Amino acid sequence: MTKEIIFTKKAEEQIEKITSKTDSKKYFRISVKGGGCSGFKYNFSFDDATKEDDIIFGKTLIDKTSLEIIKGSTVDFKVEMIGQSFVINNPKASASCGCGLSFSV
């Protein structure tokens, strides 16, 4: 069985770091929303509780609908001269925007 989502070591370390800094927000949430310049956009946020349709990956929550869209993806954390951010390499994305947050399938 293949993994639904792969987290790089850098992503796992950053998620652990940011969720341990606060007492009330113990989960990192990844979701997919409609919008953006390519049709869908990734949304990164924090949550203090799980919801009924959440799948838990360590300290990360992904709702079932979002997981269907990003299944097979790799979540990474990149540090570049222009800043740092989480990046999702989604093999289902047929096009993406220059910002890396917006995509279409």
N, CA, C and O of each residue as an XYZ file, in Angstrom:
420
protein
N       0.840     -1.187      0.000
C       0.000      0.000      0.000
C       0.884      1.249      0.000
O       1.822      1.353      0.790
N       0.583      2.177     -0.876
C       1.358      3.408     -0.925
C       0.822      4.394      0.095
O      -0.345      4.349      0.482
N       1.694      5.274      0.513
C       1.290      6.288      1.483
C       0.392      7.309      0.805
O       0.599      7.666     -0.354
N      -0.603      7.771      1.540
C      -1.513      8.770      0.996
C      -0.828     10.123      0.842
O      -1.040     10.834     -0.140
N      -0.011     10.463      1.821
C       0.743     11.721      1.824
C       2.128     11.423      2.381
O       2.278     10.668      3.341
N       3.130     12.025      1.766
C       4.507     11.874      2.251
C       4.952     13.221      2.806
O       4.780     14.252      2.155
N       5.517     13.213      3.994
C       6.076     14.413      4.604
C       7.592     14.267      4.612
O       8.123     13.270      5.103
N       8.292     15.272      4.062
C       9.747     15.232      4.130
C      10.174     15.459      5.575
O       9.389     15.917      6.406
N      11.411     15.136      5.854
C      11.950     15.334      7.206
C      11.882     16.806      7.597
O      11.550     17.128      8.738
N      12.195     17.714      6.652
C      12.132     19.155      6.941
C      10.711     19.592      7.299
O      10.514     20.398      8.208
N       9.723     19.055      6.581
C       8.330     19.407      6.870
C       7.927     18.891      8.243
O       7.303     19.614      9.019
N       8.277     17.652      8.549
C       7.943     17.083      9.861
C       8.580     17.883     10.986
O       7.942     18.146     12.005
N       9.837     18.270     10.804
C      10.537     19.048     11.827
C       9.885     20.414     12.032
O       9.735     20.866     13.168
N       9.499     21.067     10.948
C       8.879     22.390     11.053
C       7.496     22.294     11.692
O       7.131     23.144     12.504
N       6.727     21.276     11.335
C       5.402     21.094     11.943
C       5.548     20.861     13.443
O       4.803     21.432     14.239
N       6.495     20.034     13.821
C       6.744     19.778     15.249
C       7.142     21.077     15.953
O       6.674     21.359     17.055
N       7.995     21.852     15.321
C       8.482     23.107     15.909
C       7.343     24.098     16.118
O       7.224     24.685     17.193
N       6.510     24.289     15.110
C       5.462     25.310     15.225
C       4.296     24.859     16.103
O       3.654     25.694     16.741
N       4.013     23.575     16.148
C       2.910     23.121     17.007
C       3.335     23.036     18.473
O       2.488     23.062     19.366
N       4.622     22.937     18.720
C       5.073     22.876     20.114
C       5.250     24.271     20.722
O       5.424     24.399     21.934
N       5.205     25.312     19.889
C       5.382     26.687     20.386
C       4.132     27.234     21.058
O       4.216     28.191     21.827
N       3.001     26.657     20.787
C       1.753     27.183     21.331
C       0.993     26.092     22.074
O       1.004     24.930     21.669
N       0.347     26.465     23.142
C      -0.401     25.497     23.933
C      -1.771     25.185     23.330
O      -2.246     24.052     23.418
N      -2.404     26.185     22.718
C      -3.780     25.997     22.269
C      -3.904     25.405     20.870
O      -4.920     24.780     20.567
N      -2.925     25.575     20.026
C      -3.003     25.082     18.649
C      -2.077     23.892     18.495
O      -0.908     24.048     18.142
N      -2.592     22.717     18.756
C      -1.724     21.548     18.770
C      -1.648     20.804     17.444
O      -0.877     19.853     17.313
N      -2.451     21.233     16.442
C      -2.411     20.574     15.138
C      -2.121     21.576     14.026
O      -2.525     22.737     14.093
N      -1.421     21.110     13.016
C      -1.204     21.845     11.774
C      -2.230     21.284     10.799
O      -2.321     20.067     10.637
N      -3.003     22.148     10.148
C      -4.049     21.698      9.242
C      -3.716     22.058      7.797
O      -3.339     23.191      7.497
N      -3.859     21.077      6.909
C      -3.730     21.297      5.470
C      -5.100     21.056      4.865
O      -5.719     20.020      5.107
N      -5.576     22.016      4.074
C      -6.852     21.838      3.392
C      -6.763     22.418      1.985
O      -5.863     23.195      1.666
N      -7.707     22.022      1.166
C      -7.804     22.526     -0.198
C      -9.118     23.288     -0.299
O     -10.177     22.770      0.055
N      -9.038     24.508     -0.780
C     -10.214     25.368     -0.927
C     -10.395     25.721     -2.395
O      -9.429     25.720     -3.158
N     -11.604     26.016     -2.789
C     -11.854     26.526     -4.133
C     -11.361     27.952     -4.221
O     -11.481     28.715     -3.263
N     -10.804     28.321     -5.370
C     -10.325     29.689     -5.550
C      -8.897     29.719     -6.036
O      -8.376     28.718     -6.527
N      -8.275     30.852     -5.903
C      -6.921     31.008     -6.424
C      -6.981     31.223     -7.927
O      -8.055     31.132     -8.522
N      -5.873     31.498     -8.532
C      -5.874     31.791     -9.961
C      -5.921     30.537    -10.835
O      -6.054     30.646    -12.054
N      -5.814     29.346    -10.231
C      -5.848     28.119    -11.022
C      -7.016     27.195    -10.664
O      -7.103     26.092    -11.202
N      -7.905     27.616     -9.778
C      -9.077     26.809     -9.461
C      -9.142     26.310     -8.030
O     -10.199     26.377     -7.403
N      -8.036     25.814     -7.502
C      -7.946     25.370     -6.109
C      -6.752     26.055     -5.465
O      -5.836     26.515     -6.147
N      -6.781     26.115     -4.127
C      -5.611     26.643     -3.439
C      -5.399     25.868     -2.146
O      -6.351     25.433     -1.499
N      -4.128     25.706     -1.783
C      -3.771     25.054     -0.532
C      -3.944     26.049      0.598
O      -3.628     27.230      0.452
N      -4.445     25.570      1.721
C      -4.606     26.418      2.888
C      -3.895     25.745      4.065
O      -4.135     24.573      4.354
N      -3.031     26.483      4.731
C      -2.308     25.996      5.897
C      -2.776     26.799      7.109
O      -2.783     28.029      7.083
N      -3.168     26.090      8.173
C      -3.650     26.774      9.368
C      -3.364     25.904     10.590
O      -2.720     24.860     10.489
N      -3.849     26.347     11.732
C      -3.676     25.606     12.985
C      -5.037     25.287     13.566
O      -6.012     25.993     13.308
N      -5.103     24.234     14.342
C      -6.348     23.843     14.978
C      -6.040     23.239     16.334
O      -4.976     22.652     16.531
N      -6.963     23.379     17.266
C      -6.755     22.805     18.579
C      -7.539     21.514     18.782
O      -7.406     20.865     19.820
N      -8.361     21.134     17.794
C      -9.152     19.910     17.910
C      -9.385     19.295     16.534
O      -9.347     19.982     15.513
N      -9.623     18.009     16.531
C      -9.930     17.313     15.280
C     -11.424     17.435     14.986
O     -12.238     17.694     15.872
N     -11.753     17.238     13.701
C     -13.151     17.207     13.276
C     -13.477     15.790     12.821
O     -12.579     14.976     12.610
N     -14.740     15.508     12.673
C     -15.188     14.151     12.368
C     -14.580     13.583     11.077
O     -14.289     12.389     11.005
N     -14.391     14.418     10.078
C     -13.877     13.922      8.793
C     -12.366     14.090      8.623
O     -11.858     13.982      7.507
N     -11.649     14.351      9.706
C     -10.195     14.534      9.641
C      -9.450     13.205      9.620
O      -9.844     12.243     10.279
N      -8.383     13.175      8.860
C      -7.409     12.096      8.900
C      -6.181     12.699      9.575
O      -5.756     13.802      9.232
N      -5.614     11.970     10.539
C      -4.489     12.488     11.314
C      -3.190     11.877     10.817
O      -3.066     10.657     10.712
N      -2.229     12.727     10.513
C      -0.872     12.339     10.127
C       0.063     12.971     11.149
O       0.522     14.096     10.948
N       0.351     12.275     12.230
C       1.182     12.850     13.287
C       0.483     14.041     13.904
O      -0.556     13.888     14.545
N       1.044     15.236     13.716
C       0.434     16.468     14.236
C      -0.240     17.266     13.123
O      -0.510     18.457     13.282
N      -0.511     16.605     11.995
C      -1.155     17.270     10.863
C      -2.541     16.682     10.639
O      -2.731     15.467     10.702
N      -3.504     17.558     10.376
C      -4.873     17.157     10.070
C      -5.178     17.489      8.617
O      -4.834     18.568      8.134
N      -5.824     16.558      7.924
C      -6.297     16.791      6.557
C      -7.700     16.204      6.477
O      -7.900     15.030      6.789
N      -8.678     17.016      6.061
C     -10.035     16.499      5.937
C     -10.115     15.552      4.732
O      -9.303     15.649      3.811
N     -11.081     14.648      4.740
C     -11.190     13.599      3.715
C     -11.334     14.160      2.304
O     -10.758     13.612      1.364
N     -12.089     15.238      2.141
C     -12.274     15.831      0.814
C     -10.957     16.383      0.276
O     -10.609     16.152     -0.882
N     -10.227     17.111      1.116
C      -8.926     17.661      0.703
C      -7.940     16.542      0.413
O      -7.151     16.627     -0.528
N      -7.987     15.490      1.227
C      -7.063     14.375      1.040
C      -7.259     13.706     -0.317
O      -6.285     13.287     -0.942
N      -8.485     13.601     -0.775
C      -8.740     13.007     -2.095
C      -8.058     13.812     -3.201
O      -7.590     13.242     -4.186
N      -8.003     15.120     -3.042
C      -7.403     15.986     -4.062
C      -5.878     15.944     -4.006
O      -5.222     16.056     -5.042
N      -5.309     15.784     -2.820
C      -3.844     15.833     -2.691
C      -3.214     14.469     -2.410
O      -2.016     14.385     -2.143
N      -4.008     13.410     -2.468
C      -3.476     12.062     -2.220
C      -2.304     11.788     -3.168
O      -2.384     12.081     -4.361
N      -1.233     11.233     -2.638
C      -0.038     10.949     -3.428
C       0.976     12.085     -3.440
O       2.037     11.969     -4.053
N       0.651     13.177     -2.766
C       1.523     14.352     -2.753
C       2.637     14.227     -1.722
O       2.586     13.406     -0.806
N       3.643     15.073     -1.908
C       4.720     15.210     -0.933
C       4.654     16.611     -0.341
O       4.602     17.600     -1.072
N       4.657     16.690      0.983
C       4.665     17.971      1.686
C       6.100     18.241      2.112
O       6.734     17.411      2.765
N       6.607     19.417      1.733
C       7.978     19.786      2.054
C       7.968     21.172      2.698
O       6.974     21.895      2.626
N       9.074     21.526      3.321
C       9.264     22.860      3.865
C      10.534     23.417      3.252
O      11.613     22.848      3.416
N      10.403     24.529      2.548
C      11.535     25.118      1.842
C      11.947     26.432      2.493
O      11.113     27.254      2.874
N      13.258     26.600      2.605
C      13.824     27.860      3.081
C      14.650     28.418      1.935
O      15.633     27.814      1.504
N      14.232     29.589      1.447
C      14.911     30.228      0.327
C      15.233     31.673      0.702
O      14.790     32.162      1.741
N      15.982     32.335     -0.120
C      16.344     33.718      0.165
C      15.122     34.623      0.274
O      15.136     35.590      1.035
N      14.067     34.321     -0.477
C      12.880     35.181     -0.465
C      11.910     34.824      0.660
O      10.904     35.511      0.840
N      12.190     33.773      1.411
C      11.330     33.402      2.523
C      11.281     31.893      2.719
O      12.025     31.140      2.091
N      10.408     31.483      3.585
C      10.248     30.065      3.868
C       8.771     29.715      3.810
O       7.916     30.535      4.146
N       8.472     28.484      3.379
C       7.073     28.098      3.254
C       6.945     26.586      3.089
O       7.890     25.885      2.725
N       5.725     26.117      3.375
C       5.398     24.739      3.070
C       5.056     24.655      1.594
O       4.425     25.555      1.038
N       5.476     23.567      0.966
C       5.246     23.352     -0.460
C       4.651     21.964     -0.635
O       5.114     21.002     -0.022
N       3.629     21.862     -1.468
C       3.028     20.565     -1.763
C       3.304     20.228     -3.212
O       2.920     20.969     -4.117
N       3.973     19.103     -3.428
C       4.222     18.600     -4.768
C       3.111     17.599     -5.061
O       3.161     16.453     -4.614
N       2.114     18.042     -5.811
C       0.916     17.249     -6.077
C       0.974     16.677     -7.490
O       0.887     17.430     -8.459
N       1.121     15.348     -7.626
C       1.191     14.757     -8.964
C      -0.128     14.855     -9.735
O      -0.141     14.670    -10.952
N      -1.227     15.140     -9.052
C      -2.518     15.291     -9.725
C      -2.709     16.676    -10.333
O      -3.594     16.871    -11.166
N      -1.885     17.640     -9.922
C      -2.030     19.013    -10.412
C      -1.613     19.099    -11.868
O      -0.482     18.759    -12.216
N      -2.519     19.553    -12.714
C      -2.205     19.680    -14.137
C      -1.608     21.042    -14.463
O      -0.933     21.201    -15.481
N      -1.852     22.013    -13.612
C      -1.281     23.352    -13.780
C      -1.199     23.995    -12.405
O      -1.980     23.675    -11.509
N      -0.244     24.907    -12.250
C      -0.147     25.632    -10.998
C       0.261     27.060    -11.257
O       0.737     27.407    -12.338
N       0.071     27.867    -10.265
C       0.373     29.287    -10.329
C       1.804     29.517     -9.859
O       2.390     28.639     -9.226
N       2.357     30.645    -10.146
C       3.721     30.970     -9.742
C       3.915     31.020     -8.241
O       5.029     30.824     -7.756
N       2.841     31.282     -7.490
C       2.953     31.356     -6.029
C       3.095     29.966     -5.402
O       3.556     29.851     -4.266
N       2.712     28.921     -6.116
C       2.807     27.563     -5.602
C       1.659     27.143     -4.723
O       1.607     25.989     -4.297
N       0.730     28.045     -4.435
C      -0.415     27.717     -3.592
C      -1.664     27.411     -4.377
O      -2.583     26.784     -3.851
N      -1.723     27.838     -5.624
C      -2.904     27.667     -6.458
C      -2.614     26.621     -7.537
O      -1.522     26.583     -8.103
N      -3.619     25.767     -7.813
C      -3.412     24.699     -8.798
C      -4.733     24.246     -9.383
O      -5.800     24.578     -8.867
N      -4.657     23.487    -10.461
C      -5.851     22.859    -11.044
C      -5.561     21.375    -11.248
O      -4.408     20.970    -11.392
N      -6.621     20.575    -11.257
C      -6.485     19.129    -11.466
C      -7.263     18.707    -12.696
O      -7.276     17.526    -13.043
